[in-house]
Amino acid sequence: MVSQSQMLLSVDPNRISPHLLYQFFRSEAGRAQLLANTSTTGVPAIARPTTSLRAISVVVPTPKVSAAFDRVAGALSDKQISNERENALLGASRDALLPKLLSGELRIRDAEKLVEAHT
């Protein structure tokens, strides 16, 4: 347990896909199983996290299916990270340019040139 609201879980990728296990714990069924072992504070039993995790039942697919899932989920995860970075960059650009455009300090043609120079 890292804290009362976080845990760090290492996965043997030869036994189960890390992406599959991550998605399982994000699912309603995975969260229900994890929270079934909560203590009175509402977190998985901090004093015995290994016991709590061993009580969870996960269907483990064949290595071939697991590897295929890992390839697809890994590509989707990489795309999500890329999209989040692009969104942050676009938001920062908007926040920097919009006040200058609204005040007239920067003209649209000049802003377009700035954007083109950075893409």
C-alpha positions as CSV (number, residue, x, y, z in Angstrom):
1,M,0.0,0.0,0.0
2,V,1.4,3.4,-1.0
3,S,-1.3,5.3,0.9
4,Q,-4.9,4.9,2.1
5,S,-6.1,5.6,-1.5
6,Q,-3.2,4.1,-3.6
7,M,-1.5,0.8,-4.0
8,L,1.4,-0.2,-6.2
9,L,1.1,-3.6,-7.8
10,S,3.8,-5.4,-9.7
11,V,2.7,-7.9,-12.3
12,D,4.7,-10.8,-13.8
13,P,4.0,-10.2,-17.5
14,N,4.7,-13.9,-18.2
15,R,1.6,-14.8,-16.1
16,I,-0.9,-12.0,-16.9
17,S,-1.0,-9.0,-19.1
18,P,-0.4,-5.8,-17.1
19,H,-2.9,-4.0,-19.3
20,L,-5.5,-6.7,-18.8
21,L,-5.1,-6.5,-15.0
22,Y,-5.2,-2.7,-15.1
23,Q,-8.5,-2.8,-17.1
24,F,-9.9,-5.5,-14.7
25,F,-9.4,-3.2,-11.7
26,R,-10.9,-0.3,-13.6
27,S,-14.0,-2.4,-14.3
28,E,-17.0,-2.6,-12.0
29,A,-16.3,-6.3,-11.2
30,G,-12.7,-5.6,-10.4
31,R,-13.4,-2.6,-8.2
32,A,-16.1,-4.6,-6.4
33,Q,-13.7,-7.4,-5.6
34,L,-11.0,-4.9,-4.5
35,L,-13.4,-3.0,-2.3
36,A,-14.8,-6.2,-0.8
37,N,-11.7,-6.4,1.3
38,T,-12.0,-2.9,2.7
39,S,-11.4,-2.2,6.4
40,T,-13.5,0.2,8.4
41,T,-11.6,3.1,6.9
42,G,-12.9,2.2,3.4
43,V,-9.6,1.1,1.9
44,P,-8.3,-2.3,1.1
45,A,-6.9,-3.9,4.2
46,I,-3.7,-2.0,4.6
47,A,-2.3,-4.3,7.2
48,R,-2.6,-7.3,4.9
49,P,-2.6,-6.2,1.2
50,T,-1.2,-9.5,-0.1
51,T,-4.0,-11.4,1.6
52,S,-6.5,-9.0,0.2
53,L,-5.1,-9.3,-3.3
54,R,-4.9,-13.1,-3.2
55,A,-8.6,-13.2,-2.4
56,I,-9.4,-11.6,-5.7
57,S,-10.4,-13.9,-8.6
58,V,-9.3,-12.9,-12.1
59,V,-9.8,-14.9,-15.2
60,V,-6.4,-15.4,-16.9
61,P,-6.6,-16.0,-20.7
62,T,-4.2,-18.1,-22.6
63,P,-0.7,-16.6,-23.3
64,K,-1.7,-16.0,-26.9
65,V,-4.9,-14.2,-26.1
66,S,-3.1,-12.2,-23.3
67,A,-0.3,-11.1,-25.7
68,A,-2.9,-10.0,-28.3
69,F,-4.8,-8.0,-25.7
70,D,-1.5,-6.5,-24.5
71,R,-0.6,-5.4,-28.1
72,V,-4.0,-3.7,-28.6
73,A,-4.3,-2.2,-25.2
74,G,-0.7,-1.0,-25.3
75,A,-1.3,0.8,-28.6
76,L,-4.5,2.4,-27.2
77,S,-2.7,3.4,-24.0
78,D,0.1,5.0,-26.0
79,K,-2.4,6.9,-28.1
80,Q,-4.2,8.1,-25.0
81,I,-1.0,9.4,-23.6
82,S,-0.2,11.1,-26.9
83,N,-3.6,12.7,-27.0
84,E,-3.3,14.0,-23.5
85,R,0.0,15.6,-24.3
86,E,-1.4,17.2,-27.4
87,N,-4.4,18.4,-25.5
88,A,-2.1,20.0,-22.9
89,L,-0.1,21.7,-25.6
90,L,-3.2,23.0,-27.4
91,G,-4.6,24.3,-24.1
92,A,-1.4,26.1,-23.3
93,S,-1.4,27.6,-26.8
94,R,-5.0,28.7,-26.4
95,D,-4.3,30.2,-23.0
96,A,-1.3,32.1,-24.4
97,L,-2.9,33.4,-27.6
98,L,-6.5,34.1,-26.7
99,P,-5.9,37.1,-24.4
100,K,-3.6,38.7,-27.0
101,L,-6.2,38.0,-29.8
102,L,-9.0,39.5,-27.7
103,S,-7.1,42.6,-26.8
104,G,-6.0,43.2,-30.3
105,E,-2.3,42.9,-29.4
106,L,-2.0,39.9,-31.8
107,R,-3.7,39.6,-35.2
108,I,-5.2,36.4,-36.5
109,R,-2.7,36.2,-39.4
110,D,0.2,36.6,-36.9
111,A,-1.2,33.9,-34.7
112,E,-1.6,31.5,-37.6
113,K,2.1,32.1,-38.5
114,L,3.1,31.4,-34.9
115,V,1.1,28.2,-34.8
116,E,2.5,27.0,-38.2
117,A,6.0,27.6,-37.0
118,H,5.5,25.4,-34.0
119,T,3.8,22.4,-35.7
